[in-house]
Amino acid sequence: MNIQIFGTKKSFDSKKAERYFKERNIKYQFIDMKEKGMSKGEFTSVSQALGGADKLIDPNAKDKDLLALLNYLSDEDKLEKILNNPQIIAVPVVRNGKKATLGYSPEIWKEWE
């Protein structure tokens, strides 16, 4: 397993995801979305696994203007906006190769073990 957790240090679900893998002695890589974000390849892989880039957007994100703007952009422009503004991506995004989950999903992670 090659686990990557994309989250923030202040997110409770990100902390719970880290704890889940730590308790099971599963190695993982934590990527802080506020510091680094996702590469274009990572974002594309995760959005395909989840069923589209729209699934990654957090409807409760603080930047309401950006959320409204995304509704009017083409898919290509939307991708660029999301990559340049990782604060609107819901966390945690847990990735295992081509598979990915959004949020705290221990029932799916169990299947990966």
C-alpha positions as semicolon CSV with decimal commas, in nm:
position;residue;x (nm);y (nm);z (nm)
1;M;0,000;0,000;0,000
2;N;0,114;0,348;-0,087
3;I;-0,103;0,578;0,125
4;Q;-0,106;0,955;0,085
5;I;-0,321;1,175;0,309
6;F;-0,392;1,522;0,174
7;G;-0,524;1,730;0,460
8;T;-0,463;2,017;0,696
9;K;-0,312;2,011;1,042
10;K;-0,622;2,175;1,191
11;S;-0,878;1,940;1,032
12;F;-1,019;1,686;1,277
13;D;-1,096;1,439;0,997
14;S;-0,737;1,466;0,872
15;K;-0,612;1,387;1,223
16;K;-0,853;1,092;1,250
17;A;-0,730;0,958;0,914
18;E;-0,368;0,983;1,032
19;R;-0,456;0,807;1,357
20;Y;-0,636;0,528;1,166
21;F;-0,323;0,437;0,967
22;K;-0,085;0,497;1,260
23;E;-0,279;0,256;1,484
24;R;-0,255;-0,017;1,219
25;N;0,117;0,042;1,155
26;I;0,049;0,133;0,794
27;K;0,302;0,377;0,650
28;Y;0,156;0,690;0,499
29;Q;0,268;1,025;0,365
30;F;0,090;1,335;0,498
31;I;0,071;1,632;0,263
32;D;-0,043;1,959;0,418
33;M;-0,277;2,127;0,169
34;K;-0,199;2,471;0,311
35;E;0,174;2,430;0,246
36;K;0,199;2,221;-0,068
37;G;-0,133;2,118;-0,225
38;M;-0,172;1,858;-0,499
39;S;0,016;1,829;-0,824
40;K;-0,187;1,826;-1,145
41;G;-0,126;1,451;-1,185
42;E;-0,232;1,375;-0,828
43;F;-0,543;1,589;-0,865
44;T;-0,638;1,423;-1,193
45;S;-0,588;1,073;-1,049
46;V;-0,792;1,151;-0,737
47;S;-1,073;1,323;-0,928
48;Q;-1,101;1,023;-1,166
49;A;-1,117;0,784;-0,869
50;L;-1,388;0,993;-0,701
51;G;-1,591;1,062;-1,014
52;G;-1,493;1,413;-1,118
53;A;-1,331;1,731;-0,991
54;D;-1,665;1,864;-0,865
55;K;-1,671;1,591;-0,597
56;L;-1,350;1,733;-0,445
57;I;-1,490;2,081;-0,386
58;D;-1,590;2,160;-0,029
59;P;-1,931;2,332;-0,041
60;N;-1,859;2,478;0,305
61;A;-1,530;2,641;0,203
62;K;-1,479;2,995;0,333
63;D;-1,413;3,147;-0,011
64;K;-1,776;3,179;-0,128
65;D;-1,683;3,403;-0,423
66;L;-1,451;3,135;-0,564
67;L;-1,715;2,864;-0,514
68;A;-1,964;3,075;-0,709
69;L;-1,710;3,145;-0,985
70;L;-1,640;2,772;-1,033
71;N;-1,999;2,721;-1,152
72;Y;-1,933;2,941;-1,455
73;L;-1,590;2,819;-1,563
74;S;-1,507;2,562;-1,829
75;D;-1,367;2,231;-1,703
76;E;-1,011;2,324;-1,797
77;D;-1,030;2,664;-1,626
78;K;-1,200;2,506;-1,325
79;L;-0,910;2,260;-1,289
80;E;-0,657;2,546;-1,286
81;K;-0,859;2,746;-1,030
82;I;-0,889;2,448;-0,796
83;L;-0,518;2,364;-0,822
84;N;-0,423;2,727;-0,751
85;N;-0,665;2,746;-0,455
86;P;-0,631;2,417;-0,261
87;Q;-0,825;2,564;0,034
88;I;-1,152;2,480;-0,145
89;I;-1,072;2,107;-0,168
90;A;-1,251;1,902;0,097
91;V;-1,012;1,717;0,328
92;P;-0,888;1,462;0,397
93;V;-0,828;1,309;0,057
94;V;-0,674;0,967;0,112
95;R;-0,507;0,811;-0,189
96;N;-0,383;0,456;-0,241
97;G;-0,243;0,428;-0,594
98;K;-0,540;0,471;-0,831
99;K;-0,797;0,449;-0,549
100;A;-0,901;0,746;-0,339
101;T;-1,151;0,850;-0,073
102;L;-1,278;1,185;0,044
103;G;-1,337;1,242;0,413
104;Y;-1,299;0,995;0,698
105;S;-1,379;0,654;0,539
106;P;-1,242;0,367;0,753
107;E;-1,481;0,114;0,598
108;I;-1,320;0,166;0,256
109;W;-0,965;0,177;0,398
110;K;-1,024;-0,163;0,561
111;E;-1,079;-0,311;0,213
112;W;-0,738;-0,177;0,108
113;E;-0,551;-0,366;0,385
